[in-house]
Amino acid sequence: MAELVKVKMLRAVGGYAVNDEREVSQADAKRLEARGIVRVLKGKAAAAPENKMDAAPANKAAPKQAAK
């Protein structure tokens, strides 16, 4: 059985925004956290990079500036 992770999410219920805590599988937690839907409270889900610049591959060269 998959290990469960506790997550916190904001969801709409009857026209109101409700903070909700629930347990989901690690795979679902990773997928939802990468999309910015949930925040992992407890467990071992790998966190998505906070900054999109951190998500760029390390071997990708920086864009070259045009010579004047």
CORTAQUI-V120498 format. One record per pair of residues at least 24 apart in sequence whose C-alpha atoms are under 10 Angstrom apart, sorted by the first residue. I is the first residue (numbers start at 1). J is the second residue. D is the distance in whole Angstrom. If there is no record, write none. Layout:
i=I j=J d=D
i=I j=J d=D
//
This chain:
i=1 j=25 d=9
i=2 j=26 d=7
i=2 j=27 d=9
i=3 j=27 d=9
i=3 j=43 d=9
i=3 j=44 d=9
i=3 j=45 d=10
i=4 j=28 d=9
i=4 j=29 d=9
i=4 j=42 d=9
i=4 j=43 d=7
i=4 j=44 d=9
i=4 j=45 d=9
i=5 j=29 d=7
i=5 j=30 d=10
i=5 j=40 d=7
i=5 j=41 d=8
i=5 j=42 d=6
i=5 j=43 d=5
i=5 j=44 d=7
i=5 j=45 d=7
i=6 j=38 d=10
i=6 j=39 d=9
i=6 j=40 d=6
i=6 j=41 d=6
i=6 j=42 d=5
i=6 j=43 d=7
i=6 j=44 d=10
i=6 j=45 d=10
i=7 j=32 d=10
i=7 j=33 d=9
i=7 j=37 d=10
i=7 j=38 d=6
i=7 j=39 d=6
i=7 j=40 d=4
i=7 j=41 d=5
i=7 j=42 d=7
i=7 j=43 d=9
i=7 j=45 d=10
i=8 j=37 d=9
i=8 j=38 d=6
i=8 j=39 d=5
i=8 j=40 d=6
i=8 j=41 d=7
i=8 j=42 d=10
i=9 j=33 d=10
i=9 j=36 d=9
i=9 j=37 d=6
i=9 j=38 d=5
i=9 j=39 d=7
i=9 j=40 d=9
i=10 j=37 d=8
i=10 j=38 d=8
i=10 j=39 d=10
i=11 j=37 d=9
i=11 j=38 d=10
//
